[in-house]
Amino acid sequence: MKKSIIVLVVIFICLFCIPVGAQIAVSVGKAYELVTPASSAYPDTSANKLTDGIFALPNTDTSDNPQSYYQRPEYVGFNQTAADTNGNFVIILDLGEGITDLTGFEISYLNQTDIGIFSPESVTFSVSDVRNDGYAAVGTATIDDSTMAGVTEMKKVSVTPSGVISGRYVKAEIKIRKNIADESGGTFNAGWVFLDEITVSGNADTSSGGISETNSSTDNSMPQTGDGIVLLAYAILAITAICIIGLIISKRKLEENK
Ligand SMILES: [Ca+2]
């Protein structure tokens, strides 16, 4: 009888701790198609670099050339010659099933100007229930990172939809930067875009309002799967589980000593 009560208590606590409203990266491990191909020099070798949940980390070996970030294996490189007629690199993610409540769309990229790798000019996301048709716009994030010589930074940019977004296929159109001003007063086009992850998040909470765009430096950590409330919930769960185990052990010891 008491065991049944304990099981019920644990189930109740687990249900209580389900992170309602927490964002989950629903794109991790999902397949995608590079509609415009990656460079053979910086390839997507296992065809999963952009949804493996792994971000490039800065070089930690001080003997490494700090300019070699672009050589990190997490990156997939897209050369300007592969962009479509609109100047976009196009990638279509297949989430595997129709998912409601898609709440965030993000790319992670490298801006390493001395190598000819520049931040994209913008990224546009759209979603559909079918692979080849019916894409509905989610939003566009315009990127305004530095194009000055000597810049090396790993960044993310995201689009947050204004309401409930659902779909199975997510199209990312990443526009390569053109007409960059040079020091002599002329302009040139970016040679490359380097990406290490595309993240689509799902969430039970769709109350956010208005399309918003963020463009900020990143600590290159794993995608956020929760927040402080979620951590607190799991802490409560862990403490409660330890207490229950302790009670069971104490009970058994008492029974053994009888
Ligand atoms: Ca990755």
Residues whose N, C-alpha, C, O or C-beta is under 5 A from the ligand:
A	BS01	CA	K49 L50 T51 D52 G53 I54 F55 E74 D196 E197
